[in-house]
Amino acid sequence: MSKRLLFLIMTVCISMIFSSCSYLNIRDNDNSEENEYNFLDSEDDVIDVGPVKAGVLKLYSTIPDMLNPIITNNKYVRDYSVFVYESLVTLDKSQKAVPLLAKSWKVSEDGLTWTFHLEENVMWHDNTPFTAEDVEFTLNAIINSPNSSYKSNVSNIAMFSVVDSKTVSIVLKSPNSFTAELMTFPILPKHYYNGEDFATSEKNNSQMGTGPYKFVEYNPGQYIKLKSNDDWWRGEQEDNSELKLPYIAEIDILLYEKSKNDVEAFQGGDVDLLTIDRSLWTKFNGRKDITMKKYTSNKFEYIAFNLSNKILKLPEVRQAIAYAVDKTKIINDIMPGEAIASDLPLMPDTWLNDTNAVFYNADREKAKKILEESGWKENNGLLYNRINGVNTALKLEMLVNEDNSLRVKVAEEIQKQLKEIGIELNVKKVKWEDEMKSIEKKRFDMVFIGCQVTSVPDISFMYSSETGQLNVSGYKNPEVDEYLKNIMLENNEEAKKAHYVKLKELIYQDLPYLGLYFYNDAVIYSKKIKGEFSPNLWNKYYDFTRWYIPVS
């Protein structure tokens, strides 16, 4: 073979190789699930050899009013405060209160006085020691700030005092065994404000904390820059790693006008992490260049029964409805992956509710049997019974706000499911204001509504006949009230959990509300970020100090 021919063959082969690579790279821009070649020009071509101290994490925020996490109106600033600030107590993945700046606490026998003992060797970012006076300062700041989002956390505090430099005493107005869970607000440095007016101080546009990241710069309308705190008091690891936490060297929080599409910022690679609306999930499902993690939100959907209604005051009717409604089918058919079934406004898979199973599993035959044994008979396809001497048809009406299309779909599915056991349900779509008026005047049979639960697992807001602000069913059970009071008094974890078990049994039996589901939320992450992602309601950035970004 001549050298010229050999050169020609080699040239053609090389050309074919580069053409093939170009073809694969073109396919890599295709977002279809069939694309198997994302690794060719993505972030994943960086070899991951484990944690390193490097990298910049880019996050999204709307333009803030200020950077003070206690009095800001910007939810992003509050979320990002975990990077710079720390609280006395934090919540773990199971919603249990665990020590942070407070290393321990004890409660008086009457449940009114809580004494918090603080960590010894904590420094503010300017190397000033953290003391009990900082806690006192922060409590005063929240109490005296009319619009603080943490106002409810301290509303039950009657007084507080500094016992010594590392001890704070808090006296409550009434016993609340969830007081530790309420101490999750960021602690601010007293010396930093140095007697300035807290509400108007220019220092509200800079930050100083005790946390794993230090504030570096705020460029209004552009960005907030943070850098890792190499002297962080919790930076030493138990595994004696040479690398101190946190691993990621810098966090850049990019600021956008409210009209700016946060999804566009993520799609363009400008930000590395985003909480996304459920309506956008299908856009990201199956993508190999991102990681998506779902978690239970605080949005609980349920149906309230009017317990003064002559039909619905009968427990057998409510129980039959509960067995007839197939929550799993509703979720799978109407909102697959977007919700988790739940009987109660208690977060599933938490220490006080360590299950995601529901009590009323769909069982139409059982529903029919309950009605039949209670004297309900069929006539021309409709059930009736004699109530207060009058033949009464099993016909009910459920209100749903017309502007919530998802609720309307679910309501219509429930209508079909109840029809299968002989209950005629009329779904009445009304304006939200009219629905609220009907609830207030108790002019409804059933009403489809929702609520947002707090990070504190106290369900008295729905089930207490004395303090239940959202007890729209008019539920009264003295035994339930007693358990709710005992829970607020009980500081022993095992005893508190036992009270909850008994409480749930009573509620399942009485069934004043038909719990349906909690919606899920989701966070999407760029593939360049490595580590364990465990977002939850109380901390979207859980364990973020162990995230890392491999370097090439």
KOLBA-730425 format. One line per field, with one value per residue (C-alpha): residue number from 1; residue in three letters; x, y, z. Coordinates in nm, 3 decimals, padded with zeros to 5 digits. Example, Ala and Ser with C-alpha at 12.3 -4.5 7.8 and 13.67 -1.06 7.14 Angstrom:
<rs>
k: (1, 2)
r: (ALA, SER)
u: (01.230, 01.367)
v: (-00.450, -00.106)
w: (00.780, 00.714)
</rs>
This chain:
<rs>
k: (1, 2, 3, 4, 5, 6, 7, 8, 9, 10, 11, 12, 13, 14, 15, 16, 17, 18, 19, 20, 21, 22, 23, 24, 25, 26, 27, 28, 29, 30, 31, 32, 33, 34, 35, 36, 37, 38, 39, 40, 41, 42, 43, 44, 45, 46, 47, 48, 49, 50, 51, 52, 53, 54, 55, 56, 57, 58, 59, 60, 61, 62, 63, 64, 65, 66, 67, 68, 69, 70, 71, 72, 73, 74, 75, 76, 77, 78, 79, 80, 81, 82, 83, 84, 85, 86, 87, 88, 89, 90, 91, 92, 93, 94, 95, 96, 97, 98, 99, 100, 101, 102, 103, 104, 105, 106, 107, 108, 109, 110, 111, 112, 113, 114, 115, 116, 117, 118, 119, 120, 121, 122, 123, 124, 125, 126, 127, 128, 129, 130, 131, 132, 133, 134, 135, 136, 137, 138, 139, 140, 141, 142, 143, 144, 145, 146, 147, 148, 149, 150, 151, 152, 153, 154, 155, 156, 157, 158, 159, 160, 161, 162, 163, 164, 165, 166, 167, 168, 169, 170, 171, 172, 173, 174, 175, 176, 177, 178, 179, 180, 181, 182, 183, 184, 185, 186, 187, 188, 189, 190, 191, 192, 193, 194, 195, 196, 197, 198, 199, 200, 201, 202, 203, 204, 205, 206, 207, 208, 209, 210, 211, 212, 213, 214, 215, 216, 217, 218, 219, 220, 221, 222, 223, 224, 225, 226, 227, 228, 229, 230, 231, 232, 233, 234, 235, 236, 237, 238, 239, 240, 241, 242, 243, 244, 245, 246, 247, 248, 249, 250, 251, 252, 253, 254, 255, 256, 257, 258, 259, 260, 261, 262, 263, 264, 265, 266, 267, 268, 269, 270, 271, 272, 273, 274, 275, 276, 277, 278, 279, 280, 281, 282, 283, 284, 285, 286, 287, 288, 289, 290, 291, 292, 293, 294, 295, 296, 297, 298, 299, 300, 301, 302, 303, 304, 305, 306, 307, 308, 309, 310, 311, 312, 313, 314, 315, 316, 317, 318, 319, 320, 321, 322, 323, 324, 325, 326, 327, 328, 329, 330, 331, 332, 333, 334, 335, 336, 337, 338, 339, 340, 341, 342, 343, 344, 345, 346, 347, 348, 349, 350, 351, 352, 353, 354, 355, 356, 357, 358, 359, 360, 361, 362, 363, 364, 365, 366, 367, 368, 369, 370, 371, 372, 373, 374, 375, 376, 377, 378, 379, 380, 381, 382, 383, 384, 385, 386, 387, 388, 389, 390, 391, 392, 393, 394, 395, 396, 397, 398, 399, 400, 401, 402, 403, 404, 405, 406, 407, 408, 409, 410, 411, 412, 413, 414, 415, 416, 417, 418, 419, 420, 421, 422, 423, 424, 425, 426, 427, 428, 429, 430, 431, 432, 433, 434, 435, 436, 437, 438, 439, 440, 441, 442, 443, 444, 445, 446, 447, 448, 449, 450, 451, 452, 453, 454, 455, 456, 457, 458, 459, 460, 461, 462, 463, 464, 465, 466, 467, 468, 469, 470, 471, 472, 473, 474, 475, 476, 477, 478, 479, 480, 481, 482, 483, 484, 485, 486, 487, 488, 489, 490, 491, 492, 493, 494, 495, 496, 497, 498, 499, 500, 501, 502, 503, 504, 505, 506, 507, 508, 509, 510, 511, 512, 513, 514, 515, 516, 517, 518, 519, 520, 521, 522, 523, 524, 525, 526, 527, 528, 529, 530, 531, 532, 533, 534, 535, 536, 537, 538, 539, 540, 541, 542, 543, 544, 545, 546, 547, 548, 549, 550, 551, 552)
r: (MET, SER, LYS, ARG, LEU, LEU, PHE, LEU, ILE, MET, THR, VAL, CYS, ILE, SER, MET, ILE, PHE, SER, SER, CYS, SER, TYR, LEU, ASN, ILE, ARG, ASP, ASN, ASP, ASN, SER, GLU, GLU, ASN, GLU, TYR, ASN, PHE, LEU, ASP, SER, GLU, ASP, ASP, VAL, ILE, ASP, VAL, GLY, PRO, VAL, LYS, ALA, GLY, VAL, LEU, LYS, LEU, TYR, SER, THR, ILE, PRO, ASP, MET, LEU, ASN, PRO, ILE, ILE, THR, ASN, ASN, LYS, TYR, VAL, ARG, ASP, TYR, SER, VAL, PHE, VAL, TYR, GLU, SER, LEU, VAL, THR, LEU, ASP, LYS, SER, GLN, LYS, ALA, VAL, PRO, LEU, LEU, ALA, LYS, SER, TRP, LYS, VAL, SER, GLU, ASP, GLY, LEU, THR, TRP, THR, PHE, HIS, LEU, GLU, GLU, ASN, VAL, MET, TRP, HIS, ASP, ASN, THR, PRO, PHE, THR, ALA, GLU, ASP, VAL, GLU, PHE, THR, LEU, ASN, ALA, ILE, ILE, ASN, SER, PRO, ASN, SER, SER, TYR, LYS, SER, ASN, VAL, SER, ASN, ILE, ALA, MET, PHE, SER, VAL, VAL, ASP, SER, LYS, THR, VAL, SER, ILE, VAL, LEU, LYS, SER, PRO, ASN, SER, PHE, THR, ALA, GLU, LEU, MET, THR, PHE, PRO, ILE, LEU, PRO, LYS, HIS, TYR, TYR, ASN, GLY, GLU, ASP, PHE, ALA, THR, SER, GLU, LYS, ASN, ASN, SER, GLN, MET, GLY, THR, GLY, PRO, TYR, LYS, PHE, VAL, GLU, TYR, ASN, PRO, GLY, GLN, TYR, ILE, LYS, LEU, LYS, SER, ASN, ASP, ASP, TRP, TRP, ARG, GLY, GLU, GLN, GLU, ASP, ASN, SER, GLU, LEU, LYS, LEU, PRO, TYR, ILE, ALA, GLU, ILE, ASP, ILE, LEU, LEU, TYR, GLU, LYS, SER, LYS, ASN, ASP, VAL, GLU, ALA, PHE, GLN, GLY, GLY, ASP, VAL, ASP, LEU, LEU, THR, ILE, ASP, ARG, SER, LEU, TRP, THR, LYS, PHE, ASN, GLY, ARG, LYS, ASP, ILE, THR, MET, LYS, LYS, TYR, THR, SER, ASN, LYS, PHE, GLU, TYR, ILE, ALA, PHE, ASN, LEU, SER, ASN, LYS, ILE, LEU, LYS, LEU, PRO, GLU, VAL, ARG, GLN, ALA, ILE, ALA, TYR, ALA, VAL, ASP, LYS, THR, LYS, ILE, ILE, ASN, ASP, ILE, MET, PRO, GLY, GLU, ALA, ILE, ALA, SER, ASP, LEU, PRO, LEU, MET, PRO, ASP, THR, TRP, LEU, ASN, ASP, THR, ASN, ALA, VAL, PHE, TYR, ASN, ALA, ASP, ARG, GLU, LYS, ALA, LYS, LYS, ILE, LEU, GLU, GLU, SER, GLY, TRP, LYS, GLU, ASN, ASN, GLY, LEU, LEU, TYR, ASN, ARG, ILE, ASN, GLY, VAL, ASN, THR, ALA, LEU, LYS, LEU, GLU, MET, LEU, VAL, ASN, GLU, ASP, ASN, SER, LEU, ARG, VAL, LYS, VAL, ALA, GLU, GLU, ILE, GLN, LYS, GLN, LEU, LYS, GLU, ILE, GLY, ILE, GLU, LEU, ASN, VAL, LYS, LYS, VAL, LYS, TRP, GLU, ASP, GLU, MET, LYS, SER, ILE, GLU, LYS, LYS, ARG, PHE, ASP, MET, VAL, PHE, ILE, GLY, CYS, GLN, VAL, THR, SER, VAL, PRO, ASP, ILE, SER, PHE, MET, TYR, SER, SER, GLU, THR, GLY, GLN, LEU, ASN, VAL, SER, GLY, TYR, LYS, ASN, PRO, GLU, VAL, ASP, GLU, TYR, LEU, LYS, ASN, ILE, MET, LEU, GLU, ASN, ASN, GLU, GLU, ALA, LYS, LYS, ALA, HIS, TYR, VAL, LYS, LEU, LYS, GLU, LEU, ILE, TYR, GLN, ASP, LEU, PRO, TYR, LEU, GLY, LEU, TYR, PHE, TYR, ASN, ASP, ALA, VAL, ILE, TYR, SER, LYS, LYS, ILE, LYS, GLY, GLU, PHE, SER, PRO, ASN, LEU, TRP, ASN, LYS, TYR, TYR, ASP, PHE, THR, ARG, TRP, TYR, ILE, PRO, VAL, SER)
u: (00.000, 00.141, 00.205, -00.036, -00.320, -00.245, -00.260, -00.592, -00.745, -00.626, -00.768, -01.109, -01.110, -01.018, -01.289, -01.545, -01.441, -01.484, -01.812, -01.940, -01.842, -02.016, -02.327, -02.328, -02.284, -02.578, -02.788, -02.672, -02.857, -03.175, -03.365, -03.542, -03.529, -03.368, -03.046, -02.774, -02.481, -02.518, -02.178, -01.990, -02.000, -02.177, -02.047, -02.019, -01.702, -01.523, -01.394, -01.547, -01.274, -01.473, -01.512, -01.283, -01.266, -01.358, -01.633, -01.908, -02.272, -02.507, -02.854, -03.165, -03.342, -03.578, -03.449, -03.472, -03.607, -03.322, -03.086, -03.194, -03.364, -03.574, -03.762, -03.728, -04.038, -03.837, -03.877, -03.549, -03.355, -03.516, -03.433, -03.071, -03.021, -02.918, -02.588, -02.486, -02.693, -02.774, -03.063, -03.079, -03.247, -03.286, -03.515, -03.380, -03.533, -03.788, -03.909, -03.746, -03.585, -03.207, -02.946, -02.760, -02.645, -02.824, -02.642, -02.922, -03.236, -03.452, -03.812, -03.962, -04.220, -04.505, -04.387, -04.360, -03.987, -03.742, -03.371, -03.141, -02.771, -02.557, -02.253, -01.924, -01.686, -01.898, -01.770, -01.940, -01.777, -01.577, -01.437, -01.655, -01.784, -02.150, -02.336, -02.678, -02.710, -02.732, -03.030, -03.192, -03.129, -03.285, -03.595, -03.647, -03.597, -03.866, -04.113, -04.069, -04.079, -04.446, -04.400, -04.143, -04.225, -04.111, -04.369, -04.572, -04.260, -04.240, -04.607, -04.634, -04.331, -04.420, -04.065, -03.701, -03.370, -02.997, -02.895, -02.526, -02.320, -02.415, -02.764, -03.102, -03.428, -03.763, -04.095, -04.411, -04.765, -04.897, -04.722, -04.612, -04.404, -04.314, -04.122, -03.788, -03.929, -04.019, -03.661, -03.561, -03.526, -03.182, -02.988, -02.845, -02.537, -02.615, -02.274, -02.305, -02.593, -02.426, -02.735, -02.848, -03.217, -03.279, -03.548, -03.360, -02.995, -02.781, -02.641, -02.966, -02.812, -02.511, -02.498, -02.301, -02.367, -02.206, -02.275, -02.071, -02.063, -01.956, -02.117, -01.878, -02.068, -02.414, -02.448, -02.812, -03.005, -02.716, -02.591, -02.508, -02.173, -02.082, -01.759, -01.692, -01.613, -01.290, -01.323, -01.677, -01.720, -01.884, -01.635, -01.433, -01.567, -01.609, -01.434, -01.117, -01.116, -00.845, -01.107, -01.312, -01.679, -01.830, -01.681, -01.814, -01.591, -01.835, -02.208, -02.333, -02.698, -02.806, -03.085, -03.365, -03.666, -03.989, -04.077, -03.763, -03.832, -03.643, -03.672, -03.498, -03.216, -03.176, -03.208, -02.942, -02.701, -02.704, -02.826, -02.755, -03.057, -03.426, -03.752, -04.004, -04.381, -04.560, -04.685, -04.325, -04.231, -04.308, -04.065, -03.780, -03.883, -03.639, -03.369, -03.023, -02.848, -03.028, -03.125, -03.482, -03.577, -03.936, -04.041, -04.367, -04.486, -04.694, -05.004, -05.271, -05.600, -05.910, -06.290, -06.472, -06.802, -07.065, -07.134, -07.457, -07.599, -07.858, -07.700, -07.334, -07.365, -07.409, -07.058, -07.148, -07.214, -06.878, -06.701, -06.872, -06.763, -06.406, -06.401, -06.556, -06.302, -05.997, -05.715, -05.456, -05.660, -05.719, -05.347, -05.238, -05.498, -05.511, -05.175, -04.928, -04.628, -04.753, -04.906, -04.894, -05.213, -05.272, -05.564, -05.437, -05.255, -04.949, -04.647, -04.601, -04.275, -04.190, -04.112, -04.467, -04.627, -04.374, -04.582, -04.720, -05.001, -05.361, -05.622, -05.915, -05.802, -06.053, -06.305, -06.640, -06.791, -06.711, -06.863, -07.185, -07.197, -07.158, -07.453, -07.663, -07.605, -07.698, -08.042, -07.984, -08.198, -08.200, -08.496, -08.469, -08.090, -08.078, -08.019, -08.256, -08.305, -08.551, -08.396, -08.592, -08.909, -08.859, -08.747, -08.425, -08.237, -07.860, -07.801, -07.526, -07.361, -06.990, -06.856, -06.534, -06.377, -06.419, -06.081, -05.892, -05.914, -05.729, -05.969, -06.261, -06.122, -06.070, -06.418, -06.574, -06.381, -06.504, -06.856, -06.819, -06.673, -06.955, -07.215, -07.082, -07.196, -07.530, -07.446, -07.556, -07.310, -07.366, -07.041, -07.114, -06.843, -06.843, -06.622, -06.363, -06.522, -06.863, -06.712, -06.556, -06.890, -07.066, -06.807, -06.837, -07.219, -07.207, -07.414, -07.261, -07.281, -06.924, -06.654, -06.328, -06.053, -05.687, -05.446, -05.075, -04.936, -04.642, -04.316, -04.460, -04.676, -04.960, -05.299, -05.518, -05.588, -05.832, -05.946, -05.969, -06.316, -06.154, -05.862, -05.918, -05.907, -05.973, -06.222, -06.479, -06.661, -06.763, -06.597, -06.625, -06.484, -06.376, -06.142, -05.967, -05.939, -05.780, -05.521, -05.437, -05.379, -05.170, -04.953, -04.879, -04.782, -04.577, -04.203, -04.113, -04.085, -04.214, -04.511, -04.590, -04.585, -04.815, -05.061, -05.055, -05.132, -05.442, -05.540, -05.525, -05.741, -06.015, -05.999, -06.014, -06.324, -06.499, -06.382, -06.480, -06.269, -06.176, -05.804, -05.694, -05.327, -05.027, -04.891, -04.526, -04.270, -03.950, -03.599, -03.391, -03.011, -02.742, -02.542, -02.225, -02.330, -02.245, -02.352, -02.668, -02.982, -03.251, -03.471, -03.755, -04.016, -03.807, -03.473, -03.449, -03.069, -03.043, -02.681, -02.561, -02.221, -02.133, -02.220, -01.921, -01.832, -01.562, -01.286, -01.123)
v: (00.000, 00.342, 00.607, 00.841, 00.585, 00.509, 00.882, 00.915, 00.622, 00.764, 01.107, 00.955, 00.754, 01.057, 01.257, 00.985, 00.980, 01.356, 01.346, 01.078, 01.285, 01.588, 01.382, 01.259, 01.612, 01.733, 01.455, 01.563, 01.891, 01.692, 01.664, 01.343, 01.054, 00.837, 01.038, 00.817, 01.047, 01.327, 01.247, 01.357, 01.732, 01.774, 01.853, 01.478, 01.458, 01.590, 01.289, 01.283, 01.184, 01.287, 01.605, 01.898, 02.249, 02.447, 02.563, 02.823, 02.741, 02.976, 03.033, 03.226, 03.505, 03.787, 04.133, 04.161, 04.447, 04.387, 04.109, 04.097, 03.754, 03.856, 04.142, 04.081, 04.018, 03.813, 03.436, 03.370, 03.575, 03.373, 03.045, 03.145, 03.261, 02.902, 02.963, 03.258, 03.235, 02.960, 02.907, 02.776, 02.460, 02.299, 02.024, 01.700, 01.507, 01.346, 01.689, 01.635, 01.927, 01.884, 02.115, 02.376, 02.695, 02.562, 02.244, 02.141, 02.260, 02.168, 02.241, 02.315, 02.078, 02.316, 02.337, 02.716, 02.783, 02.670, 02.702, 02.688, 02.613, 02.751, 02.613, 02.732, 02.793, 02.969, 03.285, 03.543, 03.600, 03.893, 03.660, 03.807, 03.534, 03.432, 03.485, 03.474, 03.849, 03.780, 03.552, 03.817, 04.079, 03.859, 03.782, 04.152, 04.225, 03.976, 04.085, 04.454, 04.410, 04.425, 04.233, 03.970, 03.632, 03.474, 03.659, 03.342, 03.162, 03.395, 03.480, 03.249, 03.399, 03.601, 03.703, 03.602, 03.679, 03.619, 03.387, 03.402, 03.437, 03.087, 03.044, 03.191, 03.150, 03.177, 03.188, 03.099, 03.229, 02.873, 02.534, 02.431, 02.117, 02.229, 02.533, 02.385, 02.341, 02.710, 02.820, 02.780, 03.146, 03.291, 03.446, 03.794, 03.957, 04.226, 04.393, 04.425, 04.673, 04.851, 05.038, 05.143, 05.151, 04.790, 04.858, 05.128, 05.033, 05.019, 04.694, 04.527, 04.515, 04.318, 04.003, 03.861, 03.520, 03.217, 02.985, 02.800, 03.094, 03.456, 03.752, 03.914, 04.157, 04.281, 04.443, 04.565, 04.431, 04.204, 03.952, 03.857, 03.687, 03.452, 03.263, 02.956, 03.016, 02.824, 02.884, 02.750, 02.594, 02.282, 02.249, 01.969, 01.633, 01.320, 01.112, 01.321, 01.428, 01.678, 01.894, 02.117, 02.178, 02.334, 02.197, 02.451, 02.760, 03.028, 03.090, 03.351, 03.444, 03.603, 03.860, 03.887, 04.106, 03.928, 03.914, 03.712, 03.345, 03.144, 02.833, 03.019, 03.105, 02.738, 02.622, 02.869, 02.742, 03.073, 02.902, 02.551, 02.479, 02.566, 02.483, 02.434, 02.440, 02.110, 02.230, 02.220, 01.872, 01.702, 01.941, 01.798, 01.435, 01.194, 01.454, 01.307, 01.641, 01.727, 01.569, 01.612, 01.546, 01.558, 01.622, 01.666, 02.025, 02.188, 02.213, 01.976, 01.916, 01.785, 01.779, 01.925, 01.770, 01.997, 01.803, 01.992, 01.847, 01.579, 01.327, 01.399, 01.405, 01.026, 00.872, 00.574, 00.806, 00.979, 00.645, 00.507, 00.815, 00.766, 00.402, 00.495, 00.764, 00.609, 00.855, 00.644, 00.641, 01.016, 01.086, 00.838, 00.944, 01.319, 01.420, 01.130, 01.184, 01.524, 01.426, 01.175, 01.044, 01.145, 01.119, 01.393, 01.727, 01.555, 01.527, 01.160, 00.983, 01.206, 01.100, 01.163, 01.012, 00.754, 00.612, 00.713, 00.457, 00.575, 00.438, 00.447, 00.242, 00.233, -00.047, 00.007, -00.319, -00.222, 00.123, -00.031, -00.274, 00.007, 00.191, -00.121, -00.220, 00.134, 00.105, 00.275, 00.115, 00.157, 00.296, 00.369, 00.371, 00.614, 00.535, 00.663, 00.625, 00.746, 01.036, 01.216, 01.044, 01.158, 00.949, 01.117, 01.055, 01.026, 01.338, 01.584, 01.892, 01.973, 02.325, 02.377, 02.703, 02.735, 02.898, 02.587, 02.355, 02.072, 02.072, 02.073, 01.763, 01.583, 01.682, 01.540, 01.216, 01.191, 01.250, 00.944, 00.729, 00.809, 00.737, 00.380, 00.318, 00.495, 00.843, 01.130, 01.418, 01.749, 01.937, 02.309, 02.534, 02.875, 03.180, 03.167, 03.458, 03.288, 02.962, 03.143, 03.310, 02.972, 02.826, 03.119, 03.087, 02.703, 02.688, 02.378, 02.000, 01.930, 02.172, 02.097, 02.318, 02.315, 02.455, 02.506, 02.328, 02.470, 02.295, 02.230, 01.913, 02.054, 01.966, 02.144, 02.413, 02.170, 01.936, 02.140, 02.262, 02.534, 02.672, 02.528, 02.831, 02.610, 02.376, 02.452, 02.121, 02.224, 01.915, 01.859, 01.566, 01.628, 01.328, 01.467, 01.808, 01.638, 01.458, 01.780, 01.951, 01.660, 01.673, 02.040, 01.953, 01.640, 01.685, 01.317, 01.204, 00.850, 00.968, 01.239, 00.987, 00.756, 01.045, 01.097, 00.729, 00.750, 01.086, 00.953, 00.652, 00.884, 01.108, 00.812, 00.692, 01.030, 01.142, 01.511, 01.569, 01.353, 01.405, 01.357, 01.436, 01.658, 01.807, 01.741, 02.005, 01.945, 02.082, 02.042, 02.039, 02.082, 01.764, 01.953, 01.951, 01.629, 01.499, 01.381, 01.581, 01.554, 01.864, 01.890, 02.143, 02.305, 02.303, 02.283, 02.279, 02.002, 01.888, 02.145, 02.179, 01.834, 01.917, 01.963, 02.054, 01.838, 02.028, 01.931)
w: (00.000, -00.098, 00.166, -00.016, -00.003, 00.362, 00.448, 00.263, 00.457, 00.791, 00.704, 00.625, 00.949, 01.160, 00.984, 01.061, 01.428, 01.468, 01.276, 01.514, 01.817, 01.672, 01.611, 01.969, 02.102, 01.894, 02.045, 02.391, 02.342, 02.295, 02.624, 02.527, 02.771, 02.502, 02.512, 02.660, 02.601, 02.853, 03.001, 02.689, 02.745, 03.076, 03.423, 03.482, 03.276, 03.586, 03.777, 04.125, 04.367, 04.672, 04.879, 04.809, 04.949, 04.637, 04.408, 04.390, 04.456, 04.269, 04.410, 04.308, 04.494, 04.420, 04.513, 04.893, 05.100, 05.347, 05.460, 05.825, 05.852, 06.153, 05.987, 05.612, 05.402, 05.152, 05.189, 05.008, 05.263, 05.542, 05.369, 05.303, 05.661, 05.751, 05.570, 05.788, 06.107, 06.354, 06.593, 06.948, 06.823, 06.484, 06.353, 06.216, 05.926, 06.160, 06.287, 06.624, 06.807, 06.836, 06.994, 06.792, 06.969, 07.278, 07.380, 07.619, 07.794, 08.089, 08.187, 08.527, 08.672, 08.593, 08.230, 08.242, 08.281, 08.014, 08.077, 07.775, 07.823, 07.540, 07.362, 07.511, 07.220, 06.959, 06.794, 06.576, 06.241, 06.384, 06.657, 06.933, 07.172, 07.141, 07.471, 07.631, 07.574, 07.201, 07.263, 07.481, 07.212, 06.942, 07.150, 07.211, 06.841, 06.739, 07.006, 06.921, 06.543, 06.438, 06.111, 06.204, 06.051, 06.379, 06.590, 06.652, 06.778, 07.076, 07.130, 07.434, 07.611, 07.923, 08.015, 07.966, 08.132, 08.113, 08.398, 08.307, 07.990, 07.875, 08.020, 07.924, 08.114, 07.934, 08.121, 07.928, 07.960, 07.943, 07.920, 07.572, 07.532, 07.179, 07.301, 07.190, 06.837, 06.839, 06.915, 06.550, 06.458, 06.369, 06.656, 06.589, 06.746, 07.002, 06.975, 06.597, 06.625, 06.917, 07.033, 06.684, 06.595, 06.497, 06.238, 06.045, 06.090, 05.775, 05.912, 05.810, 05.461, 05.578, 05.788, 06.078, 06.220, 06.381, 06.090, 05.826, 05.580, 05.622, 05.452, 05.201, 04.982, 04.887, 04.546, 04.543, 04.247, 04.149, 04.405, 04.764, 04.812, 05.097, 05.168, 05.380, 05.745, 05.804, 06.179, 06.206, 06.549, 06.401, 06.116, 06.273, 06.157, 06.362, 06.096, 06.144, 05.780, 05.695, 05.526, 05.751, 05.681, 05.478, 05.157, 04.905, 04.918, 04.807, 04.768, 04.523, 04.562, 04.235, 04.253, 03.997, 03.944, 04.032, 03.665, 03.594, 03.537, 03.798, 03.581, 03.298, 03.537, 03.623, 03.263, 03.155, 03.420, 03.609, 03.927, 04.055, 04.271, 04.265, 04.438, 04.159, 04.133, 04.078, 03.740, 03.615, 03.732, 03.401, 03.236, 03.444, 03.496, 03.333, 03.276, 03.330, 03.370, 03.696, 04.025, 04.150, 04.512, 04.634, 04.992, 05.180, 05.184, 05.457, 05.235, 05.367, 05.183, 05.356, 05.367, 05.666, 05.771, 05.924, 06.243, 06.303, 05.980, 06.068, 05.829, 05.885, 06.263, 06.231, 06.264, 06.045, 05.749, 05.790, 05.823, 05.514, 05.318, 05.442, 05.325, 04.991, 04.902, 04.737, 04.810, 04.631, 04.310, 04.334, 04.370, 04.102, 03.846, 03.899, 04.045, 04.018, 04.243, 04.354, 04.687, 04.972, 05.132, 05.494, 05.737, 05.966, 05.944, 06.090, 05.860, 05.758, 05.845, 06.139, 06.494, 06.616, 06.305, 06.191, 05.908, 05.571, 05.590, 05.614, 05.855, 05.613, 05.316, 05.033, 05.085, 04.914, 05.038, 05.395, 05.334, 05.205, 05.498, 05.753, 05.600, 05.571, 05.934, 06.039, 05.880, 05.545, 05.272, 04.896, 04.704, 04.330, 04.352, 04.645, 05.011, 05.277, 05.651, 05.912, 06.103, 06.372, 06.247, 05.885, 05.588, 05.480, 05.155, 05.169, 04.957, 05.040, 04.897, 04.896, 04.844, 04.650, 04.537, 04.161, 04.100, 04.216, 03.916, 04.091, 04.385, 04.143, 03.967, 04.297, 04.417, 04.100, 04.144, 04.505, 04.374, 04.146, 04.422, 04.665, 04.399, 04.383, 04.742, 04.699, 04.828, 04.607, 04.633, 04.460, 04.398, 04.422, 04.276, 04.441, 04.470, 04.748, 04.935, 04.924, 05.047, 05.344, 05.427, 05.416, 05.653, 05.891, 05.903, 05.909, 05.589, 05.433, 05.443, 05.337, 05.229, 05.048, 05.192, 05.285, 05.540, 05.589, 05.893, 06.086, 06.169, 06.517, 06.521, 06.730, 06.575, 06.828, 06.566, 06.398, 06.674, 06.994, 07.086, 07.299, 07.097, 06.748, 06.520, 06.216, 06.380, 06.110, 06.162, 06.513, 06.661, 07.034, 07.225, 07.588, 07.576, 07.267, 07.437, 07.737, 07.525, 07.341, 07.678, 07.806, 07.495, 07.561, 07.919, 07.846, 07.799, 07.800, 07.436, 07.488, 07.692, 07.437, 07.154, 07.353, 07.395, 07.018, 06.954, 07.176, 07.029, 06.673, 06.767, 06.896, 06.592, 06.352, 06.533, 06.541, 06.196, 06.208, 05.896, 05.601, 05.555, 05.194, 05.130, 05.169, 04.848, 04.770, 04.683, 04.487, 04.461, 04.145, 04.159, 03.897, 03.847, 03.933, 04.301, 04.483, 04.822, 04.993, 04.916, 05.181, 05.153, 05.399, 05.498, 05.771, 05.583, 05.204, 05.240, 05.496, 05.544, 05.289, 05.460, 05.322, 04.963, 04.735, 04.378, 04.213, 04.036, 03.706)
</rs>
